[in-house]
Amino acid sequence: MIKVKKIFLTAFIFVLFSALLTSCSSVREETTTETEVTAGSYYEENDTAVNLNENDEFISSFLRGDVKVLSTFLSPDGVPELKIYNSGDSIELLEFTVTSDGETYSFKVTAFLSGETLVVGESNGAKTNGQFSIDNIGVKTCAYFTSAPSVNSDVFDIEADSAVINVKNISDSDAKNVYIYYKKLNNGEQGAETYRISAGDITAGELKQVSSKNLTSGEYKIIFTTYEK
């Protein structure tokens, strides 16, 4: 009886640990450093959204037609990549598979906001035989945001300069546990992974500066912020 209890307890701990790992896998969190606040130039990335109408062409679509595959291509290493557009509601997590020539390829996207276009590569780095076309698409996981993500421009004035992000609380109330979410850009295209930086607590009227080695001028786009009142 004691041996059975030990086995059950070990299994329970393993399942709990696996669940915690899974819940933390959607967004990569960056360690940050706070430095002296200095003036920075305003950084604005061009809108990469694509406006589609009935006459626009796309290769395939799924999720009731909300997600459209605009193009497919191979990386220099032969890994399949998709350029996709979200014409529906903002998606927090999307996992799907593509079948091509009898092979199945997996793809994962986090923070796929409404009206945005991004490029996603095969999750496992699986390579093709030099050709890639879409025979079928299957959705494994699709979780929508419970509320529309926003940069909260009525609360924060955000300026990005190279590896530094300046965040000012322009509201009359303190903001707690402030997080800035961003995507890396490759030739102007958003990637599938989402990163976040903690700005901590920012009192009303306070200007705070956060930085990360992963931030490079012109190579990332801030997509939304979160905070607690």
Protein Blocks (a to p, Z undefined) as FASTA:
>chain_A
ZZmmmmmmmmmmmmmmmmmmmmmmmpccddddddddddddddddddfbdcddfkbccfbd
cehhlaccfbdcddfkopacdddddfbdcdfbdcddddeehiacddddehiaehiacddd
dfklpacehiacdfbdcdfbdcddfbdcdehlmlbccddehjaccdddfbfbdcehiacd
ddddeehiacfbdcdddebjadehiacddddfkbcghiaccfbdcddZZ
